[in-house]
Amino acid sequence: VQLQASGGGLAQAGASLTLSCAASASAFSRYTMGWYRQAPGKQRELAAAIDSGGNTAYADDVKGRFTISRDNAKNTVLLQMNSLKPEDTAVYYCNLAYRPFGWNYWGQGTQVTVSS
C-alpha cells in the first residue's frame, strides 16, 4: 500500500486549503482513512477520519472548519480546510487503517503553514 499526499502549502489565516491523498490499494472502500498532523515539538495527532461507512470524526479544534471526504472510485481521500489558523501549521499525514488485517499505513506527509 502506498499513500501519496498533496495539496499542502503556505496560506494566510482565514484562507482555505485542500489536501488530497491517493491510495494504491485495492478494495479502498473497506478502509478507514485519516488525516493526522504533527506540529513542531508536538506529538502526531488525529485531525479527521472517515470510515468505510462514511462516518467521520474530527479533533475538537478543527470541528466546523475541516471536512474529510472520500471518493472510493478514485481511491482518494480529501481534507478541506477552511478558516485556517496559525495553530493549524503542521505536517499533515494521510493514514490508511484496516483493523481485521492490522494494517496501519502512512503517507509521506505534506507541510501546511499558516501565517497570521
C-alpha positions as CSV (number, residue, x, y, z in Angstrom):
1,V,0.0,0.0,0.0
2,Q,1.3,3.4,-0.9
3,L,-0.3,6.7,0.1
4,Q,0.6,9.9,-1.9
5,A,-0.4,13.1,-0.2
6,S,-0.5,16.5,-1.9
7,G,-2.0,20.0,-1.5
8,G,-0.1,21.5,1.3
9,G,1.5,24.8,1.2
10,L,1.5,28.3,2.6
11,A,-1.7,30.1,3.4
12,Q,-2.8,33.2,5.3
13,A,-5.0,33.0,8.4
14,G,-8.6,32.7,7.3
15,A,-7.8,31.1,3.9
16,S,-8.6,27.6,2.7
17,L,-6.5,24.6,1.6
18,T,-7.5,21.2,0.3
19,L,-5.3,18.2,1.0
20,S,-5.6,15.1,-1.2
21,C,-4.4,11.6,-0.6
22,A,-4.3,8.9,-3.3
23,A,-4.0,5.3,-2.2
24,S,-2.7,2.4,-4.2
25,A,-4.8,-0.2,-2.6
26,S,-7.5,-2.5,-3.8
27,A,-10.8,-2.6,-2.0
28,F,-10.2,1.0,-0.9
29,S,-13.8,1.4,0.3
30,R,-13.1,-1.1,3.1
31,Y,-10.5,1.0,4.9
32,T,-10.6,3.8,7.4
33,M,-8.8,6.8,6.1
34,G,-7.5,9.6,8.3
35,W,-5.5,12.8,8.3
36,Y,-3.1,13.3,11.2
37,R,-0.9,16.3,11.9
38,Q,2.3,16.9,13.7
39,A,3.3,20.4,14.7
40,P,6.9,21.1,15.7
41,G,7.8,19.7,19.1
42,K,4.4,18.0,19.4
43,Q,3.1,14.5,19.0
44,R,1.2,13.4,15.9
45,E,-2.5,13.8,16.5
46,L,-5.6,12.9,14.6
47,A,-7.2,15.8,12.7
48,A,-10.0,13.9,10.9
49,A,-11.0,10.4,9.9
50,I,-13.6,8.7,7.8
51,D,-14.5,5.0,7.9
52,S,-15.9,2.6,5.4
53,G,-19.4,3.7,6.1
54,G,-18.7,7.3,5.6
55,N,-18.8,8.1,9.3
56,T,-16.5,10.9,10.2
57,A,-14.6,12.0,13.3
58,Y,-12.8,15.3,14.0
59,A,-10.5,16.7,16.5
60,D,-12.3,19.3,18.6
61,D,-10.2,22.2,17.4
62,V,-11.0,21.5,13.7
63,K,-14.7,20.8,14.0
64,G,-16.7,23.1,11.8
65,R,-13.6,24.2,9.9
66,F,-12.3,21.0,8.3
67,T,-14.2,18.4,6.3
68,I,-12.9,15.0,5.4
69,S,-14.4,13.1,2.4
70,R,-13.6,10.2,0.3
71,D,-14.0,9.1,-3.4
72,N,-13.9,5.4,-3.4
73,A,-14.0,5.3,-7.2
74,K,-10.7,7.3,-7.3
75,N,-9.1,5.8,-4.2
76,T,-8.8,9.3,-2.8
77,V,-9.5,11.0,0.5
78,L,-9.7,14.8,0.8
79,L,-9.3,17.2,3.7
80,Q,-11.0,20.5,3.0
81,M,-9.5,23.0,5.5
82,N,-11.3,26.3,5.9
83,S,-10.8,29.3,8.2
84,L,-7.2,28.3,8.7
85,K,-5.4,29.4,11.8
86,P,-1.7,29.7,12.6
87,E,-2.1,26.8,15.1
88,D,-3.0,24.6,12.1
89,T,0.6,24.8,11.0
90,A,1.9,21.2,10.9
91,V,3.0,18.4,8.7
92,Y,-0.2,16.5,7.7
93,Y,0.0,12.8,7.2
94,C,-2.5,10.6,5.4
95,N,-3.3,7.3,7.1
96,L,-4.9,4.1,6.0
97,A,-6.1,1.6,8.6
98,Y,-7.8,-1.8,8.4
99,R,-8.2,-3.5,11.7
100,P,-9.0,-7.0,10.5
101,F,-5.6,-7.2,8.9
102,G,-3.8,-5.0,11.4
103,W,-3.0,-2.5,8.7
104,N,-1.7,1.0,9.5
105,Y,-0.1,2.8,6.6
106,W,1.2,6.3,6.4
107,G,1.8,8.7,3.6
108,Q,4.9,10.9,3.3
109,G,3.4,14.0,4.9
110,T,2.7,17.4,3.4
111,Q,3.6,20.7,5.1
112,V,0.8,23.2,5.9
113,T,2.0,26.6,7.1
114,V,-0.5,29.3,8.1
115,S,0.7,32.8,8.6
116,S,-1.0,35.4,10.8
